[in-house]
Amino acid sequence: MPQPQGPRPYHRRTAAAGTLVLAALCLGGGPATAAPAAPERPARGADGGHRPDVRLLDTITVPVGTVLDGVPFGGISGIDYDPRSGRYVVLSDDRSELAPARFHILRLPLDAKGFAVRSPQPAGGTVLTGPDGKPFPRPTVDPEAIRWTPGGKGLLWTSEGAAAAGLPPFVREAAPDGGHRRELPLPAAYRPVLAADGTPVSGVRDNQAFEGLTLSLDGSKVVTLTEGPLVQDGPAPTAGAGGRSRLLVQGRADGRTLGEFVYPLGPPADAGPVPAGAQRGASEILAVNESDYLVVERTARSGTDFGIRIWWTTTVGATDVRGRAALAGTERAMAKRLLFDFATTGTAPDNVEGLTWGPQLADGSRSLVLVTDDNFGALGSPGTAFHLLAVRPGLLAVHSPDVDHDGSVDRADLRRLLRSGRAGDLNGDGRTDGRDIRLWGSYGRTFPFPRGD
């Protein structure tokens, strides 16, 4: 995630008259209630119109059948960018059937218009190995998501397992050479349990496990998101109904569960007409700050026809369900807001399964790089697409507006904001000032939580 540029000091103010005036503007209340402060306007485009929150800048496609690093390139289900080296890692979901389970290192330089190259520049491929030091035999692994560890010193990756065969998913850490380091413990609720006749009783559904993986910005927490509900949490999403996935937060050092929340898939009507038999699920998650995430929701209408939306969501105000064997249905789910819909672009997105922050763009926007899984052409996809999006500056807070981390956004956060140093620099400009308060107030209108005192 882009960081404030240069060694600029963080400016602090005391909670005096200026703070109280801004508090009144943002929250209202008190003897003289003012109208809520208006959010900062988006930057204007060259035509004088307001720039949208998120724009599609460019798309490049690697054709089906391309050979990279001596193996078929495709089935890409995860991507992550390392700002130190400028390299991307991409993970193939090949279950060691066409070649051993593997990841590739790529370069995707940018220019003022988009991608500076029309095909990724290969920088090496690596085979993943298991605890025994050997490549995975087929089909014992189903790679789905990957992230660099801090400093690019290792990699975290997930496998969906094979629930229909009782094979659980996992999150593992690998060395840069693909060698196995360790595996995080899996909470019992996620382990697939089958009846004597093979009917799933509990745990992840087949092919709906850990599609999404991200790290907290400081690298201390591992966050996973199931593609769909656990068996005991309710039915799988359909064309006529949404579902409830689980977002799991674990300590990277020891795998201890630090939090667990319900992510709501759908509601179904928001994606327009969906034919019977269409598949819906969450295919990736990406950390924005300590409490907020971007989630890719995918509606598969056919092998090449996909609805792809990116949602901005938060754990603030959501029920922590850690340790619950099954959801009761009364839990407060994570709040969410639609951030981007490919349907507005006129571009067919294909099967988006990977999402990462890229380099900061020349105009100050933050880049998002998406990648698609072409299923090696088996379902008619022309190849692996890389999409480049631009997120306007000042839209997403780089630190949580829940400044005191008490699970709510309220006056206590506002009182603390200007005295909290780096944590109060919500817009990431290296200063803690009134702009951060305006962003805090805008966040409250995006996610209208019940506000306390």
N, C-alpha and C positions, 0 to 999 in steps of 0.2 A: 504494500500500500504506500503511495507517495507520502513522504514526510515533509515537514516544514523545511524550506531551503535555507542553508547557511546557518551560522551560529547566532542568529538573532535571539536576544534575551526575551524571556517571557515577562510581560508587563503586568503588574498586579495593581488593583485599586482596592481601597478600603471600602467597607459596606457603609458608605455615607450617603449624602443626598443623591448623588448620581445613581447609585444602585437602587435606591428606593423609587426614584422616578421611573427608571427602566422597569423595575418590578411591577409598578402600576400599569405601565404600558403593556407588558407581556401578559399579566395575570388578571388585571382588574382587581376589584375588591378594595377594602378600606373606605374611608369617609368620602373620598372623591374618586369614583371609579372611572377609568378611562377606557376607551375602546381598545381591543387587542391590537398590538402593533402589526402592521402589514408585513408579510414576508418580503425579503429582498427579491427584486425582480430579476428574472433570468437575463443574461447578457443578450444584447441585440445582435442579430445576424447581419450579413452584408446588405441584405435587402431592407433593413430597418425593422424587420419583425423580430419578435422575441424568440430566442433560441430555445428549442425544446429541452426538457430535462435530460433526455438520452437520445443520441442520434446514431444511426448506422452509417459508418464512414466507408467501409470497404469489406469485400469478401474475396478470398482466393480459395481455389479448390485443387487438391491433389488427386489426380484421377485414380479410379479403381485399377488395380494391377501394378501400381508403382512398387518397385523394390527399393528399400532403403536399408542401409547397413546389412545388406545381404539377405534380408527377409522381407516378406510381404508387408507393406505399410497399410494399416487400416484398423478398423474396430476401435478407434481412439475414444476412450471413455473418460479420460481425465487429463487435465493440463494445469501447470503452475509455472509462474514466472519468478526467477531469482534476480532481484534488482542489482545485486552485487556483481554478477557475471553477465547479466543481460541475456541469459539463456532460459529457454523453456524446457520443461520436461513433459512428455506426453506418454500416457499409458495405454497399451493395447489390451483389449478384453479377449484376445485370443486365448482360449483355454488350453494352450500348448498343443493345439491341433494342427495348425499350419506351420508353426515354429514354437520354440519354447516361450513361455510367458515372459514378457519383456517390456522395457520402456525405451524411448528415444530421447535424445537431447537435440534441440533445434534452436536456430536463431531466426527471428522474425523482425528484422529492423523496420522502423517506421519513418515516414517523412511527413511533410505538411499535409498530404492528401490522404494518407492511409498506409497500407503496407508498402515498403520500399522495394519489395521483391514479389514476384508472382508465384513463387514456390518457396516453402521453408528451406532454410539452409541446414543440412544435417551436421551435427557436431558429435555423433557417436551414439551407438546403441548398446544396451546392456540387458543381459538375461537375469531375471529374478531367480533366486534360489530359496529353498526351504531350510528348516533348521538342520537338516542333514547335509547341507552344503551342495545339494544337487538341484538341477532344474526340476520344475514341477512336472510330474507325469500327467498325461491327459486323462480325464478332464477334472482334475482334483482342485482346480482353482479357477475363479472367475474374476479377474482384476477389473475394478470399476473406477477408482478415484485415487489421486496421488497429489502429495504436497511436499515441497522442500521443507526440511527442518531449518531453524534459524541459522543463517550464514551459509546455507547450501551444504551443510556438513553431513546430511543424510536425507532420507526420504521416508515419508509415511504413506502407506497405501492400503487399500481395502480390497477384500474379496467378498462377493455375495454368497459364496459357498454354493450349496445345492440343497435347499431345504427339502425337496421331494425325496432326496436320498438320506436325509438326516445329517447332512454335512453343514456345520454352522458357518456363518460369515466370520470375518476377522478384520482387525486393524493391526498391521505390523509395521515395524520400523526396519528399514534396510540401509546398508552402507551405500555410498555412491557407486560402488562396483556391483550392486545388486545383492550382496550377501546379507543373509538374515541376521538381525541383531536381537529383536525381541518382539513379543506380541502383547498387546494390551488385554487385560481380562475382560471377558464378555459377561454383562449382567445376565442372570438366569432367564429373565423374561424374553430375551432375544433368541435363545437357543431353540432350534426347531424340535418339536416333540410330535411324533406320529403315533396314531393308533395302530393296532395290530394289522388292520387292513390298509395301512398307508395313508389314511386320512389325517391331515394336519390338525393337531389339537391346540398348539400354542407356538409362539415364536415367530420368526420372520417367515413371510411367504416366499415360495420359490420365485426367484428372479425379482424380488421386491425388497431387497435388504439394503446394505450400505452403499447406495449410489452416490451419496453426498458426503464429502469430507472437507474440513477446513481446520485451520489452526487459529487460535487467538492471536492478536497482533504481537504479543510478546512471546509467542511460541510455547507458553506453559500449559495450554489447554488444547485438547483434541476434541473436535466437535464433529459428530456424524449425524446423518439424517437418513432415515429409511425411505425408500421410494414409495412405499404404501404402508397401510396399517399392519401391526402385528395381528396374527390370527385371532388372539383373544381380545383385541381392541375394537373389533368390528369388521364389517365386510370390506373387500377391496373396492376401490373407486370404480364406478361404471359410467356409462354415457349419461345416466340419469341421477347419479349421486356422487358426492365427494367422499372424503375419508379423512382419517386422522393419523398422520405419521408421527413418529417420535424423534425428537432432537435430543441427542445425548452429549453431555459435556463431561469429559474425563481429564484428570491430570495427566500430562504427558510423561511425567517422571515415574508415576506408580500406577496409573490406570484407575485411580480412585474416582468414583462417580461424584461429580461436583454439582450436577444439576441435570434435570430431564424435563422436557416440555412438549406440549402437544402442538404440532404444526398442522393447520387445517388445509387440506387439499380442496381446491374448488373455491367458492361454490360452483357447481357444474354449469349454471347458466351463463357464467361470465366468459366462457370460451366460444359462445355462439353455438350453432347446431352441431351436434356430435352424433355420428351414426352409431347404431347399436353395435356392440363388440369393440368399440374404440377403447384404447387403454390410456389411463391417466395416471400420472405419478410425478414425484419430485426427482429430478435427475442430477442436481448439483446444489451445493451450498457454498457461500463465500462470506467470510467475516468482513464486516464494515467497521465495527468498533467493539467494545466490550459486551454490548447487549444486542446489537443489530446485525442482520445478515441479509444477503441477497439469495434468493432461491429460484432456480430454474424449474418451472412446471411445464411438463410436456404432455400433450394430447396426441397420441398416435392414431391417426384415422386409417392409414394404410402404410405400406412399407416405405413410401416416399412422401407421404402427406402428413405433416406434423404442425400442430399448433404449439408455438413456443412463447412463453411469457416469463418475464423476470419480475419477481415480487420482492419488495422491501419489507422485512418483517423484524419483529423484536420480541425478546423474552421479557421485557419490562411489563409487569402487570399480569403475566401468565402464571398459571399454577405450576409449581415445581412438583413433578410426579415421580421423583426418583424413588426407586424401591418398590413401586407398585407393580404387582404381577399383571394386573389388567386395569384398563381405564374404566371408570364408572360412567363416563358420559357427561358428568357435571363439571368437569375441569374447565377453567378459563383458558382457552387456546391463545396462541400467539397472535397479536394483532398484525395485520399485513396491509400493504398498499401496492397497487399495480404500478410498476415503474416503467416497464417497456413491453411492447407487444409487437412481434414480428409482423403481425397481420397489417400493421399500419405502414409498412415499408415497401410493399410490393415485391419483396424478396422471399423466395421459398427458403426457410431456414434449414430444412432437413432435420436430422435427429441429434439435436444439441445435447451433449452429455458432459461437457467440461466448461469451466468458467474460471477466469483468473483476472486479477488486476494486472495491467501492463504498465509501461512507462507513462509518465506524465506527458501530455501533448503540448505542442508549442503554444497553444492559446490558453494554457492553464487547466484544461479539462483533464479528467482522469480517464484513462483508457481501460476498457474491458475487452478481453480476448476470449472468444468462445470457440469451441471445436465440436465437430460432429462425429458420430459413430456411423460409418458407412456399411457396417456389417459385411465388409469385404465384397460388396456388390451383390450379396445373396438376395436382397429384397428390392433391387433395382436402383439403389443410390448411385449417382455418377462418381462419387468419391468423397474424400474427407474435406469438409469446408472449414475454413477459419474465418470467423466474423470479427470485425473490429468495431466496437462501440465507443462513443465519447459521452462521459457523464459530466454535466456542467459543474463548474466550481461552486462550492458553497451549498450544494444540495444535500449531501450526506455528511453528517457529523463524524469526524475522525475519532472522537471520544464520546462515550455514552452521555446523553443528557441526564441520565440517572447518575448524577455526579457522586452522590453518597452511597450508591450501590445498595439501596434498601428495597429495591423492587418497585419503586414508584417514581413518577416525575412530578414534583410538587415544589412548594415554596422553599422547602429545606434545600433543594438542589440549587435554586436560584440564589439563595443567601450564601451558599458555599462557593458558587461558580467562580467569582472573581478573586477568591482567596485560595484557589486550588492549583495554581500554577499550570503545569502542562496539561493536567486533566481538564482544566477549564477552557483550553484552546480548542473549542469544538470545530472550528473551520480550518484548523491546521495552518494558519498563516504565521505562527510563531509569536502571536500576541494573545493576551486574554483581555478582551475589552467588550464594548457594546455590540460589536458584530456577533460575538459569540452569544450574547443574550438574545439578540434577534433570532439567531438560528435556533436557540433553545425554545423560544416562543413558537417558531414555525413548526418545530417538531411536535409540540403539544397539540397543534391543530391537525397535523398529519395523523397522529395517533391520539385521539381524544380520550386519554385515561381519566378515570375519577381522580380528582386532585385533592390532596389533603393539605393540612397546614404545616 
